[in-house]
Structure formats: C-alpha cells, structure tokens
Amino acid sequence: MSSWRERITENLTRIHHRIQQAALSAGRDPSEVRLVVVTKYVTPDLARLLVELGQVDLGESRPQELWKKADCMRDLPVRWHLVGHLQRNKVRRTLPLCHLIHSVDTVRLLDELENEAQRLDLHPQVLLEVNVSGDPNKHGFAPHELPGVIDQASRWQRVHIAGLMTMAALGHVGQAAAADFARLRQLRDELKARVPVGHSLQELSMGMSGDFEEAIAEGATWIRIGSAIFDALCDPANQVNREA
Ligand SMILES: *Cc1c(COP(=O)(O)O)cnc(C)c1O
C-alpha cells in the first residue's frame, strides 16, 4: 500500500504540472482548469488516499459504484462527480450525493432530476453530455438537439445547467481529439446567447488521460482523469469496475 501511495502521489503531482503547462501554453490561467480524479479503477481504500492528498473532486462513471464509495467515504469532504450514464430510476439515490452530474443526456432525465430536486429540496448542478462525434455507441445529445434543449431550459427551475461535457471519438487522438473538443467549445459559443436566466454554459468538461492537454488548449474547465493517476492499477485484473 505504501508503494501505491508513492506512485499515486507522484502521478498526481505530474498531472498537476502537465495541467499547469498546458494552461500556460494556451495562454490560460491554470486555476480555470479543475481536475476530477475518476476512481472507477480502484477500491474505496485507494480512493481515500486521493482525498488525503488534497484531491477532493472525485468521479465515478456508474451510479452504484458512486453510492458505494460515497458510503465508505462519508467521513471525508469529497465532492462527487457522476461522469457516466444515469438511469432515471437511480436519480433519487444519486442526486443527494453529487456535487456535479456531467452526463445528463436526455430531456426526460432533466425532468426527473427536476422532480427529485423539488422533492429533496436541492439545487443540483448538471452538464449536458454531447455526442459530438455522432458515435452510435455513445450517450449524449446530438449537437443539433441542443438549441431545442436550451430554449426550454427555463422549465428547469431547480436544476442548474452549468455547461457541456463530451468525450473525443474512439480512436481520436492528438489533432483529431482537439477537433472534437473545439466542436464542443463552438457549440457552447453558438448557444451562449440563448441560455435563459438561471442557467449558464460556462463549464466545459472534456479531456481524459490521453487527451487532456488538447482539451485544455480548447477551453476545458473540468478534466476527468483516471488511468494516468492509477497506472498499473488500471490493469483489467485489478479493476473493480469497468466501463461498458
Ligand atoms: C473512465 C472515464 C474517464 C477517465 O478516463 P481515463 O482515460 O482513465 O483517464 C473520464 N470520463 C469518463 C466519462 C469515464 O468513463
């Protein structure tokens, strides 16, 4: 465990350095870029370590795993981020645990979040996931659906839309990933003027271990990193949970 501690500490330091460099080379203030460490590869014990290192923004891609870790880590000041698909029947249990839901992908889910937020007296922050590459295996709104969603956003009074989220298309690295991220930023810029009061599109959640520097160059405000922190722990044999 102590050697994992050293490796994770080292990796986290290295990532912070790379974030700072990427922001500075893009002419951005590094404090505009915030990091979510995605803990889906590791047990709650290892996830605790991150919090001890001062990394309180943690993410999970599966609601059940988020419930489990949030329960094991109740004593710690974690801000939980859901970064994967949320089914409507899991909203009630997930909503009170989350600081930010990055992966809202349907109007029906927005309606369900609004209902539960009223019931629980919460004001949740969410991002709209956008399938910029049109990959049929990915969740998210199609870019052409977004204007319609934004135009009806005043009906969500409790739920606060705070921005957009995307993933680069499978196989897109380097310039190709950068183009996917640029597309999300352009969509945001096109939509900004029609956002109703109570909502905003300030946040852009984009960039993972393999492409976060490209995402920062294109304006990411949240990056979501797992494997670059946990390296060998992401080996499938060690994985507690995998993306479908
Ligand atoms: C797993 C996951 C990440 C982190 O990916 P890495 O490549 O391990 O950094 C980010 N976002 C989402 C939605 C994920 O499911």
The ligand as a Tripos MOL2 file, in Angstrom:
@<TRIPOS>MOLECULE
LIG
   15    15     1     0     0
SMALL
NO_CHARGES

@<TRIPOS>ATOM
      1 C1        -13.2450    6.4460  -17.1460 C.3       1 LIG1
      2 C2        -13.6800    7.7850  -17.5530 C.ar      1 LIG1
      3 C3        -12.7770    8.8550  -17.5280 C.ar      1 LIG1
      4 C4        -11.3120    8.7020  -17.1630 C.3       1 LIG1
      5 O1        -10.6740    8.0620  -18.2250 O.3       1 LIG1
      6 P1         -9.1030    7.7670  -18.2230 P.3       1 LIG1
      7 O2         -8.7930    7.5540  -19.6450 O.co2     1 LIG1
      8 O3         -8.9070    6.5640  -17.3710 O.co2     1 LIG1
      9 O4         -8.4260    8.9570  -17.6700 O.co2     1 LIG1
     10 C5        -13.2580   10.1080  -17.8970 C.ar      1 LIG1
     11 N1        -14.5410   10.3060  -18.2680 N.ar      1 LIG1
     12 C6        -15.4310    9.2910  -18.2990 C.ar      1 LIG1
     13 C7        -16.8240    9.5750  -18.7300 C.3       1 LIG1
     14 C8        -15.0290    7.9970  -17.9460 C.ar      1 LIG1
     15 O5        -15.9170    6.9950  -18.0010 O.3       1 LIG1
@<TRIPOS>BOND
     1     1     2 1
     2     2     3 ar
     3     2    14 ar
     4     3     4 1
     5     3    10 ar
     6     4     5 1
     7     5     6 1
     8     6     7 2
     9     6     8 1
    10     6     9 1
    11    10    11 ar
    12    11    12 ar
    13    12    13 1
    14    12    14 ar
    15    14    15 1
@<TRIPOS>SUBSTRUCTURE
     1 LIG1         1 GROUP 0 **** ****
